Amino acid sequence: MTKAPAVSKVRTPLLIAMAVFLIVVMPALNAAGFIEDFTLNIWGKYLCYAIMAVSIDLLWGYTGLLCLGQALFFTLGGYMMGMHLMLMIGKLGSYNSDLPDFLVFLGHTKLPAIWQPFYSFPFAMLMVFLVPGILALIFGFLAFRSRIKGVYFSILTQALTYAAALLFFRNELLMGGNNGFTDFRTLLGANLREAPTQRILYIVSAILLVAVVAGCKWLTSTRFGLIQRAIRDSENRVLFSGYATANFKLFIFVLCAMIAAAAGALYVPQVGIINPGEMTTERSLEAVVWVALGGRGTLVGPVLGAVSVNALKSWATRAYPDMWLLILGGSFVLVVMFMPKGIIGIPAQVRALIAKMKNRGANSRQPVTTKQEAEVTEP
């Protein structure tokens, strides 16, 4: 049985340094022309992935719930935002109709009732949190009340994600089918294709990431966090102590679903597309790899993992497109075998190795007492 990872403290100076770099330094360098608009846009995408990775870490690293369906909540949040953005296209679409292009293509002459409230941005933002939250609440209530945990919970979340992806691929759902939503134009009156708008979206993503990490840091340092880690280490003992573990797990599951959904809502206007491919089981598995590579149970580790793996993917899919999955799998095996604490644990491993080598050197310099010298001669 593998030992659960120790909880690493997210030091406040590190969090402040990360916040200043992401929120202030990078946008300033972009505005000054030192960082290209494309690069900043790619980093906005990375930060959205990092937010989802933190939500997985809060579930897996701190509560012991390996969820293989977090990409579902991420994509649902993106779809809710995408519905509003599609309605904002108006007559600028290919068919010069007030309806989204895919609805015109499917032969609709009137906007479906389910779409009409999404003209309102506040309503769309409410749905970003409400739809994934309600789904997580229903699924989590049924799963945790039935005492489903471990690998069975992981398989069920994967099955839920797979079923949802199949549903969203169907045109009858009126969600764009295989193509999803794209060709967005404006958000709150701002042109999404202009650099200043993308810079603002990046800053909002960075602020949300820092806020999520800081909020999770506070939550895990409270009494709730202690019970959360106790559930991870030995749920039966927590049950015998009189705590309703199902309620704690349900709260965390719903909270993490909403965090991932918020990341998805920011992802869509920056990337410019959302389709069912984002909610496939492969996406959820990739996100778990980000957390494992970065260092689960650390909050900052998943951020490093998400950014570094996706940056590596951007390079590898251009340089070695046929080798990317092998590179990802090899990196995962390497970390599991030689870096159990992930990227963020490398400095501690190096310090431990140096200390071990120093101890060996000190022991080798001590005088060696031979067996003959140690024997006491009988009189």
N, C-alpha and C positions, 0 to 999 in steps of 0.2 A: 504493500500500500504506500503510495507516494505521500510524502509529508506536505501539508498545505503551506504555501509560501507565507513567510512572515510579512507583516504589513509594514511597508516603508513609509516613513513620514515625509510628506511633501513640505519641504522647508519654505517658509514665507519668502526669503530672499530669492530663491529659485523661481517661485511663482511670479514675483514682481519682475524679475529679469525677463522671464518668458513673455509677460504681458507687455512690457515696454518694447521688446524687440518686435513682437507680432503686431501690436496695435499702433505703435508710433514709428519705429525705425523703418520697417518695410514699406508702409504707405508713403513715408516721406522720401525714401529713395526712389520710389516709383514716380512720385510727383516731380522729383528733380531730374528724372530721366536715367537714373543709374540702374533701375530694374525695369525691364520691358513690361508692357501691359499684359502680354500673354503669360509671362512668368508669374505675375501677381495673380492672374486669374487661375492658373494651375494651383498655386498655393492656397487659394480660397477653396478649391476642390479638396485639397489635402486636409485642410482644417475641418471641413465638414465630415470627412472620413474619421478624423481624429476624435471628433465629438462622439460619433457612433462607437468608436473603440473604447472610449472612457465609459460609456454606458454598459458595454460588455464587461469591462473590468469590474464595475460595481456589482454586476451580477455574478460573474465567474470568480474573480479574484477575491472578493470580499464576502460573498454569500455562498459560493460553491455551486451556483446554478449555471451550467454550461448551456447557454441558449444558442441554438443554431438557426434562429429565425429573426435575428435582430435586423437583418436587411429588409424584412417585410415591413417593419414599423418605419424604418428609414424611407422606404419607397412610398408607403401610404402618406407620410407627411409631404413627400414631394408631389404626389398626385393631387393632394388637396390644394397646394400652392399652384400647381400646374393648371388646374381647372380655372382658377381666377385669371391666370396669365393668358390662357387661351381665349377667354371672353374679352380681354383687353385688346386683342388683335383687331376686332371689329371687321370693317370692310377692307382691311389691308391684306387679307388672305388671298389665296389663289383664286377663289370663286367670287370675290367681292361681296360676300354675304356676312351678315351679322352672326351667323352660326359658325362654329369651328369647321375647318375644312373637312375633317373626317366625317362629321355629321352630314355635311352636304353630299359627300361622296357616297354615304350609306343611304341617301335618299330622304333624309329628314328635311321638313320644311318649317318646323317649329322647334324651338329650344325645349328639350325635355325638362320636366318640372324639377328634377333633382339638380339640374345645372343652374337654374335661375337665381337661387340665393348667393351663388358664388360671384355675382357681380360685385358684391360687397367684400372689400378686403378684410374688415374685422371678422366677418362671418367665416371667410376662408381660413384666417389664422386660428379661429376657434376650432374649426374642423381639423386643422393640423394636429391639435392636441387631443381633441375629443374622439375622433374615429380610431386612431391607434390605441388610445387609452381605454376605450370601451372594449375593443377586441382583446387587449391584454388582460383586462379585468375579468372578462367572461372566461377566457382560456385559462388564466391563472387560477381563478376560483375553482374551476372544475378539476384542474390538475393537482393543485396543492391540497384540496379537501380530500382527494383520493389518495393522498400520500405518494404521488408519483414523483420520483426524484432520480438523480444519477443519470445513467445512460438512457433510461426510458424517457425522462424529461427531454433530453437532447433530441432523441428520435422523434418525439411528438412535435416539438417546435420545428424540426426540419420538415416533417410531413405537412404541418400547417402552412409553412412557407411555400412548399411545392404546390399544394392545392390552390393557394391564392394566386401563384404565378400562372397556373393553368387557367384560372378563372379570368385573369386580366388579359390573357392572350386572346380571349374571345371578343369578337366585335359586338355581340349582343349586350355586353356590359356597358357599352357606350363610354369606354375609357380609352379609345384610340386603338384598341387591339394590339397587334404586334408592333406597330410603329409608335404607339404612345402619343405623347404631346411634344411639340417642338415649334419652332418659328416664332418664339415669343418676341414681343416688341417693347412693351412698356410695363413699368411697375410703379404705381403711385404717380403716374405722369412722367416718370424719368425714362429716358431711352436706355434700354438694357444693352444696346450695342455701342454705347459710348464709354470711354475709359473712366470718367469720373464716377459714373454709376457703378461700374464694376469695382472701383476702389472702395466705394462706400459699402458695397455688399461684402467685400473682403474684410473690412474693418468690423462690420457687424458679426461676421463669422468668427473673427479673432476674439472679439469681446465675449461672445457666447461661449467659446471654448474655455477662456480663462474663468468665466463665471461658473461654468459647469465643474471644472476642476476644483475651484475654490469651494463651491457648494458641496461637492462630494468629500472634499477634505474635512470640512466642518461636520458633515453628517457622520463620517466614519470615526470622528473623534469624540462623539457623544456616547451616551449610554446605549442608544439605539445601535450605534456602530459596534459596540462591544458584543451585544446580543447577535448582531449580524454575523460577526466573525465566529462567535460560538456555534451558531447554526452551521456555518461552513465546516468547522472542525469536528463537531459531534452533535448532530441535531437531536439524537435521543436523549442526551444529557440535558439539553435545553428543555425538551418536553417534560422530563422528569422534574425539572425545576419549577414547572408551572406556567411556562410561557407558551402562548399560542403561536408556534412557529409558522403556521400557514398564513397568518395575518401579516407577519413580518415579511415573508417571502413575496406575498401578493403585492404589498406596498412597493417593494423594491422593483418587482417585475413591471408594474404599471409605470412607475417613475422612469425607469430606464427606457421603456417603450416611448414615452413622451420626449425624452431627451434625444433619442435617435430620430424621432419624427421631426423635431425642430431642426436637426442637422439636415434632414432630407429637404425640408422647406427652403433652406438657404442654398442647398446644392443646386436645385433646379434652375433658378434664374442666372446662376453663374455658369453652369455647364450648357444650358440652353436646350436640354432634352430630358425627358423621363419616360421610360418604357418598362415593361415587365421584366426585361433582362436584369434590372437592378435588384429585383426581389428573388432571384433564383437562389437555390441552396448554395451554389458555388460562391456567391457574394458573401453569404453569412460565414462560410468556411474560411474565406480569405480574411474576413474581419477578425475571426478567432486567431488566425495566424499572426495578424498584426499585434494583437495583445500578447500572445506568447513570445514573439520575438522581442517586443519592447520590454516586457517584464510585467506579468500580471500581479495584481495586488499592490500596485505602486502609483496609479493614477497618471503620473507623468510618463511612465514607461509606454503605455499604449499610444500616447501622443507621438513619441519618438518612433514607435513601431509603425504606426499608420503613415506618417510622413516619409520615413526612410524606405519602407516597402513600396509605396506608391511612386516615389521618386525613382527607385530602382526599376520598377515596372515600366515607367515612361521611357527610361533609357533602354532597357532590355528588349522591349517590344519593337523598338526601332532598329537596334543593332543586331539582336539575335531573336527574331520573332518566333522561331520554332523552339527555342530553348527556354522560354520564360517560365513555363511550369516546372521544368527541371531545376531551374535556378531557385525558384520559390521553395520547392520541396527540399532541395539540398540545404538551403539556408535554415529551414525549419528543423531538419534533422541535426544540423550542426549546432544550433542553439540548444535543442533538447539534450544533446549528448554532452556538450562542453560548456554551455552557458545557461544553466537552469534558471538563473534569475534574469535572463534576457539582456538586452543592450544596456539598460540602466544599471545592471548589476556588474558590468565589466570593471569599473573602477574599484569596487570592493574586492572583486576576485583578484585583480592585479595587486592590491595592497596585501591581501592574504598570501599570495604567492611570494611576494618580496619578503614578508615577515617569515614565512616558512624557510626560504632560502637563507635568510640571516640566521635563523635558529640552527639550521644545519651547519652553517659555517662556524658558528660559535661552538657547537658541540664537537666539530672536527678539530678545533684548536685546543681543546682541553687535553691534558696529559692522560694517556691510556695506561691503566694499571694492569700489568700482566697477571696471569693466573698464579705464577710462581711468587710474585711479590705479595699477592693477596693472601697466600696461604700462611698460616701460622704454624711454625715448626714446633712439634711436640718436644718438650724437654727430655 
